[in-house]
Amino acid sequence: MKLNQFLKKYQLIVALSLIVVVMASIKVIYGNKVEEINQNQVILPTPTNEPIIATPTLVPTIALTNEEKYPLWRILPYQGKGFTIQQYQKPLTLTVKIKSGNKETIEGEITKWLIQNEVDPQSHLIEWE
């Protein structure tokens, strides 16, 4: 009776113990039978009868980089007298918000600012707000 009570009470532990014993015995019997590879043996690819075709190397197309598209992005927004250059709307297109002053005067100041930052004034379009 006591054995039946013990098995009912600890049936999960007994089942897991049996599994461990079976797995350990299989491990001892079969061991680690890993085939050893001969260190001096060289494995060569399987030869084929197909000709080797050389493919041309792809050359990237010349495209404007972000630095070329947006050369002033690091110093924007820029505050001038009576205007603000806020951001690039498109590549090489600046948005200028006029607060006060004459548009022609502000345009001259923007041209001076572009030259100071080593940017060709003709390369940029200006959108006015």
C-alpha positions in Angstrom: 0.0 0.0 0.0 2.7 2.4 0.9 4.3 2.0 -2.6 1.0 2.8 -4.3 0.6 5.9 -2.2 4.2 7.0 -2.9 3.7 6.5 -6.7 0.5 8.5 -6.7 1.9 11.3 -4.6 5.2 11.6 -6.6 4.2 10.3 -10.0 5.6 13.3 -11.9 9.0 13.0 -10.1 9.2 9.3 -10.8 8.3 9.7 -14.5 11.0 12.4 -14.9 13.5 10.3 -13.1 12.8 7.4 -15.4 13.3 9.7 -18.5 16.6 10.9 -17.1 17.8 7.3 -16.5 16.8 6.2 -20.0 18.5 9.2 -21.7 21.7 8.8 -19.6 21.9 5.1 -20.6 21.4 5.9 -24.3 24.2 8.5 -24.0 26.6 6.0 -22.3 25.8 3.2 -24.9 26.1 5.3 -28.1 28.4 8.1 -26.8 29.5 11.0 -28.9 30.1 9.3 -32.3 31.1 12.3 -34.3 33.1 11.6 -37.5 36.5 13.1 -37.3 37.5 15.0 -40.4 41.0 14.3 -41.6 42.9 17.6 -41.2 44.9 17.0 -44.4 42.0 16.3 -46.6 41.0 19.1 -49.0 37.4 19.2 -50.2 37.2 20.6 -53.7 34.0 21.8 -55.4 32.3 19.5 -57.8 33.4 20.2 -61.3 30.8 21.0 -63.9 30.8 21.2 -67.7 29.2 24.6 -67.7 31.4 27.5 -68.9 32.2 30.2 -66.4 30.6 33.5 -67.5 32.2 36.7 -66.2 29.6 39.3 -65.2 30.5 43.0 -65.4 30.9 44.9 -62.2 28.1 47.3 -61.5 29.1 50.9 -61.5 27.0 53.2 -59.4 25.3 56.0 -61.2 26.4 59.5 -60.3 23.8 61.1 -58.1 23.8 64.1 -55.9 24.6 63.2 -52.3 22.7 64.8 -49.4 25.6 67.2 -48.9 25.3 68.3 -52.5 21.5 68.5 -52.4 21.3 70.3 -49.0 24.7 72.0 -48.4 23.5 74.4 -45.7 21.4 71.9 -43.7 23.8 72.1 -40.7 23.4 75.8 -40.2 19.7 76.1 -40.8 17.5 77.8 -39.6 19.3 81.1 -40.1 18.1 84.4 -38.6 18.8 87.6 -40.5 17.7 91.2 -40.1 14.0 91.0 -40.8 13.9 87.5 -42.3 14.5 83.8 -41.4 15.8 81.1 -43.7 13.8 78.2 -42.2 14.6 75.0 -44.1 15.0 73.3 -47.4 11.6 72.5 -49.0 13.3 70.6 -51.9 16.9 70.0 -52.9 18.6 73.3 -53.4 15.4 75.2 -52.6 15.4 77.4 -49.5 12.3 78.8 -47.8 12.6 82.4 -46.6 10.1 84.0 -44.3 10.1 87.8 -44.4 9.3 89.5 -41.1 10.0 93.0 -42.1 12.0 94.9 -44.7 12.5 95.1 -48.4 12.6 91.9 -50.5 15.5 93.2 -52.7 17.6 94.1 -49.6 16.9 90.7 -48.0 17.8 89.0 -51.3 21.1 90.8 -51.2 21.8 89.7 -47.7 20.9 86.1 -48.5 23.3 86.2 -51.5 26.1 87.5 -49.2 25.3 84.7 -46.7 25.4 82.0 -49.4 28.8 83.3 -50.6 30.1 83.4 -47.0 29.2 79.7 -46.6 30.9 78.8 -49.9 27.7 78.2 -51.8 27.0 79.5 -55.3 23.9 81.8 -55.1 22.9 80.7 -58.6 22.6 77.1 -57.4 19.7 77.7 -55.0 16.1 78.7 -55.6 14.4 80.9 -53.0 10.8 80.5 -52.1 9.3 83.5 -50.3 6.7 83.4 -47.5 
